[in-house]
Amino acid sequence: MNNKEIFYWYVLKTIFSRETKVKQLLDERNIKSFVPMQYKIRQKEGKKIKVLEPAIRDLVFVYAQKTDVEQFKKELFVNYGFDAYFLTRKNGLKRVIETIPEKQMQDFINVASHVQEDIAYFSPEDLELQKGTKVKVIGGLFDGIEGVLTRVKGKRCKRIVIEIPGLAIATSYVEPDLIQIIKD
């Protein structure tokens, strides 16, 4: 590894739902990565079964140096015949590789890692966030997580929203006595 480079959270876009395979290959190389998972009910041979599957299709969050991710992407194509792409965003006239701040990613991982809980995932288009109250969770399962308190259509309670802008939104119910308002 090149010690002069800084570690960032990058977002890799896979094709044909290969995010779990990409994560497995990253794990084998001891490269830290994250794929949010959730349980879904599926029909198999006429029976309903509960299956653990990726919550956000085709995305893998990778914590590494850029050169290590680029090397991994080359090996992925050479050894397995498929590509993964850096997710980019427009910045003026050019596109830049998307990186996610450490605190924001850790809060997202802390919420999304609890697959047994009532976690809901949305794309930014699915959930129009109104300016909500910024809050911090004090105690409990999500201690230290910062987000926005809001109501989500179809849910009867207020939920904390953890957003990675433009990519994903995870929400979960938090007991009201564990919520502290953050003053700007």
Backbone torsions as a table, in degrees:
resi	resn	phi	psi	omega
1	MET	NA	145.3	178.7
2	ASN	-84.8	113.2	-174.6
3	ASN	-74.2	-12.7	-179.0
4	LYS	-79.3	-19.8	-178.3
5	GLU	-85.2	154.0	179.8
6	ILE	-96.9	146.2	175.7
7	PHE	-80.9	136.6	176.1
8	TYR	-134.9	160.9	169.0
9	TRP	-88.5	115.1	176.4
10	TYR	-105.1	159.4	176.5
11	VAL	-116.3	120.6	175.9
12	LEU	-101.1	134.8	176.4
13	LYS	-101.6	122.8	177.9
14	THR	-98.9	175.5	175.9
15	ILE	-121.3	151.9	177.0
16	PHE	55.8	41.4	175.3
17	SER	54.0	46.4	180.0
18	ARG	-98.9	19.2	-176.2
19	GLU	-61.7	-36.3	-179.8
20	THR	-72.1	-35.2	176.5
21	LYS	-65.9	-44.4	178.8
22	VAL	-61.4	-43.5	178.7
23	LYS	-61.5	-43.5	179.2
24	GLN	-59.7	-43.3	179.7
25	LEU	-67.4	-37.5	175.5
26	LEU	-63.7	-43.5	178.8
27	ASP	-60.1	-40.6	179.0
28	GLU	-62.6	-26.9	179.6
29	ARG	-96.3	9.1	-178.8
30	ASN	57.0	37.8	174.8
31	ILE	-103.3	122.4	-177.1
32	LYS	-65.4	130.1	179.1
33	SER	-149.1	167.6	-178.7
34	PHE	-147.2	132.5	172.0
35	VAL	-128.0	114.0	179.1
36	PRO	-65.0	133.6	-177.8
37	MET	-118.2	155.5	174.6
38	GLN	-152.6	156.9	177.6
39	TYR	-85.7	138.3	175.4
40	LYS	-131.9	150.5	176.4
41	ILE	-91.8	125.7	-179.6
42	ARG	-125.2	155.3	175.5
43	GLN	-93.0	128.8	174.9
44	LYS	-139.2	117.2	-178.9
45	GLU	52.7	42.9	176.6
46	GLY	79.7	-1.3	-180.0
47	LYS	-112.7	146.4	175.5
48	LYS	-86.5	130.7	177.2
49	ILE	-129.9	152.9	179.0
50	LYS	-95.9	122.6	-176.8
51	VAL	-123.5	139.1	175.5
52	LEU	-89.2	122.2	-178.8
53	GLU	-144.9	164.2	-179.7
54	PRO	-58.3	137.0	-179.5
55	ALA	-80.9	-29.2	-179.5
56	ILE	-122.9	110.1	-175.8
57	ARG	-62.9	137.4	169.0
58	ASP	70.2	10.7	179.1
59	LEU	-116.6	136.1	174.3
60	VAL	-129.7	127.3	177.6
61	PHE	-92.4	126.9	-173.7
62	VAL	-125.6	129.2	177.7
63	TYR	-106.0	106.0	-176.8
64	ALA	-166.3	-179.8	172.0
65	GLN	-82.9	148.8	-176.1
66	LYS	-56.8	-43.0	-178.6
67	THR	-63.3	-35.2	177.8
68	ASP	-67.2	-39.3	178.4
69	VAL	-67.6	-41.5	178.3
70	GLU	-62.4	-41.7	177.8
71	GLN	-63.3	-43.2	178.2
72	PHE	-59.8	-44.1	179.9
73	LYS	-60.4	-40.9	177.8
74	LYS	-62.8	-46.9	179.6
75	GLU	-61.9	-38.1	179.3
76	LEU	-58.7	-44.9	-178.9
77	PHE	-70.9	-46.6	-177.4
78	VAL	-64.6	-45.5	-174.3
79	ASN	-85.3	-28.2	-173.2
80	TYR	-123.9	-8.1	173.9
81	GLY	76.0	18.9	174.4
82	PHE	-138.2	158.9	-174.8
83	ASP	-103.1	157.5	165.9
84	ALA	-132.9	142.6	-174.8
85	TYR	-119.8	145.9	170.6
86	PHE	-66.7	135.6	172.0
87	LEU	-76.2	133.0	-178.3
88	THR	-122.3	164.3	174.6
89	ARG	-134.5	156.4	-179.4
90	LYS	-79.0	134.3	177.0
91	ASN	-134.8	94.6	-174.6
92	GLY	70.1	-123.5	-178.8
93	LEU	-93.0	-9.6	-179.1
94	LYS	-117.2	169.1	177.7
95	ARG	-104.5	138.5	178.4
96	VAL	-121.2	150.6	179.6
97	ILE	-69.1	130.7	-179.5
98	GLU	-71.6	129.4	170.8
99	THR	-125.7	152.6	-177.6
100	ILE	-116.7	130.5	178.9
101	PRO	-59.0	144.5	-176.0
102	GLU	-54.2	-49.8	-177.6
103	LYS	-61.5	-44.0	-179.1
104	GLN	-62.8	-43.0	-179.6
105	MET	-68.6	-40.4	179.3
106	GLN	-64.0	-40.1	176.3
107	ASP	-62.6	-43.2	178.8
108	PHE	-62.1	-45.5	179.0
109	ILE	-62.7	-43.2	-179.4
110	ASN	-59.9	-38.2	178.0
111	VAL	-77.7	-48.4	-173.4
112	ALA	-70.7	-19.0	-178.7
113	SER	-73.9	-14.7	-177.8
114	HIS	-90.8	77.2	-174.0
115	VAL	-67.6	-19.9	180.0
116	GLN	-81.6	-17.9	-177.6
117	GLU	-80.6	173.0	178.5
118	ASP	-82.5	73.8	179.9
119	ILE	-98.7	133.9	176.7
120	ALA	-118.0	142.6	179.4
121	TYR	-116.8	142.3	179.6
122	PHE	-138.6	153.4	167.2
123	SER	-89.3	159.5	-178.2
124	PRO	-56.6	-30.1	179.8
125	GLU	-70.9	-28.8	-177.6
126	ASP	-73.2	-27.2	-172.4
127	LEU	-127.9	109.8	177.4
128	GLU	-87.7	103.6	-177.7
129	LEU	-75.3	125.2	172.4
130	GLN	-85.3	158.6	175.4
131	LYS	-61.2	110.5	-179.0
132	GLY	-106.5	-178.5	178.9
133	THR	-82.3	126.3	175.6
134	LYS	-73.5	131.9	-176.8
135	VAL	-136.9	162.8	173.8
136	LYS	-129.5	137.7	178.7
137	VAL	-85.5	129.8	179.4
138	ILE	-117.7	103.5	-179.3
139	GLY	95.2	170.3	177.8
140	GLY	76.9	-166.8	-175.5
141	LEU	-59.6	-37.0	-174.9
142	PHE	-107.4	30.8	-177.9
143	ASP	-52.2	129.0	176.4
144	GLY	89.8	-9.5	-179.3
145	ILE	-72.9	136.1	175.9
146	GLU	-112.5	140.7	179.7
147	GLY	-166.5	-158.0	-179.5
148	VAL	-119.8	135.7	177.5
149	LEU	-89.0	128.0	-177.6
150	THR	-154.7	168.8	172.0
151	ARG	-98.1	141.6	178.1
152	VAL	-114.6	131.5	-179.4
153	LYS	-54.2	133.3	179.5
154	GLY	90.3	-7.1	178.3
155	LYS	-114.9	139.7	-175.5
156	ARG	-86.9	-13.4	-176.2
157	CYS	-116.1	164.1	174.8
158	LYS	-75.6	146.9	-176.6
159	ARG	-130.9	153.5	173.2
160	ILE	-88.1	136.8	-177.0
161	VAL	-112.8	125.1	175.8
162	ILE	-113.1	118.2	-174.6
163	GLU	-120.3	137.3	165.6
164	ILE	-104.3	102.9	-170.3
165	PRO	-47.9	127.6	177.1
166	GLY	80.6	-7.1	-175.8
167	LEU	-117.3	-59.7	-172.3
168	ALA	-155.1	156.0	177.7
169	ILE	-136.4	128.5	175.3
170	ALA	-116.4	137.3	178.2
171	THR	-129.4	150.9	175.5
172	SER	-152.3	152.6	176.5
173	TYR	-75.8	137.2	176.4
174	VAL	-130.0	135.8	178.5
175	GLU	-57.3	134.2	-177.3
176	PRO	-56.1	-33.2	-177.4
177	ASP	-75.4	-4.5	177.3
178	LEU	-100.5	6.1	-175.4
179	ILE	-107.0	131.4	178.2
180	GLN	-120.7	130.2	-179.6
181	ILE	-74.0	134.7	176.6
182	ILE	-95.6	122.8	178.5
183	LYS	-87.9	136.9	-179.8
184	ASP	-67.7	NA	NA
